C-alpha cells in the first residue's frame, strides 16, 4: 500500500438492524474531520435506534478528529438517538484515554454489539 493510500480517509454509511453505522477508515485529522461532519449532516437521523461510529479502521486521530467525534455525539444526541463508538487502534484508544474523553463515550466491541 502506498503512503498516500495509507493517509486516505473514507466513511461508509450503512444501516444495521436498529442502528446507523458510520464506518471510518484511515486518518481522522485536521484535513479530514470535515468529512465526518458532512457524512453525518447527510445521514437521515430521523427515527429511533443508535448511531455508531466504527473507529476500528482509524489508524490515526488528532485533536481535530476528537472534536469531530464529539460534534457527532452532540448532533446525534440532539436528534434523540443514542450514540456509541467502537474501539479504535491503540493510538486512538491511547489518545481517548489520556484526554479522558473515553469517559464520555459509550464504547462497544463491534457496530452490531448490544448497546446496553
Residue pairs with C-beta under 8 A, 6 or more apart in sequence:
6 26
6 59
7 26
7 27
8 25
8 26
9 24
9 25
9 26
9 27
9 28
9 32
9 35
10 24
10 25
10 26
11 22
11 23
11 24
11 25
11 35
11 36
11 39
12 22
12 23
12 25
13 20
13 21
13 22
13 23
13 39
13 42
13 43
14 20
14 21
14 23
15 21
16 52
16 111
16 112
17 112
18 48
18 49
18 50
19 49
19 50
19 51
19 52
19 111
19 115
20 43
20 44
20 45
20 49
20 50
20 51
20 52
20 81
21 51
21 52
21 54
21 111
22 36
22 39
22 40
22 43
22 51
22 52
22 53
22 54
22 72
23 54
23 57
23 111
24 36
24 53
24 54
24 55
24 57
24 58
25 57
25 58
26 32
26 57
26 58
26 59
26 60
27 58
27 59
27 60
27 61
27 65
28 36
28 58
28 60
28 61
28 62
28 65
28 68
28 69
29 60
29 61
29 62
29 64
29 65
30 62
30 64
30 65
32 65
33 64
33 65
33 67
33 68
34 68
36 53
36 65
36 68
36 69
36 71
36 72
37 68
37 71
37 72
40 51
40 72
40 75
40 76
43 51
45 51
45 75
45 76
45 79
45 81
46 79
47 81
48 80
48 81
49 81
49 82
50 81
50 82
50 83
50 84
50 115
51 72
51 76
51 81
51 82
51 83
51 84
52 83
52 84
52 85
52 86
52 108
52 111
53 69
53 72
53 83
53 84
53 85
53 86
54 85
54 86
54 111
55 61
55 85
55 86
55 87
55 88
55 89
55 92
56 86
56 87
56 88
56 89
58 65
58 88
58 89
58 92
59 89
59 91
60 89
60 91
60 92
61 88
61 91
61 92
61 95
61 96
66 95
66 96
66 99
66 101
69 85
69 105
70 101
70 104
72 83
73 83
73 104
73 105
76 82
76 83
77 83
82 106
82 115
83 105
83 106
84 105
84 106
84 107
84 108
84 115
85 105
85 106
85 107
85 108
86 107
86 108
86 109
86 110
86 111
86 113
87 93
87 107
87 109
88 96
93 102
96 102
96 105
106 115
108 114
108 115
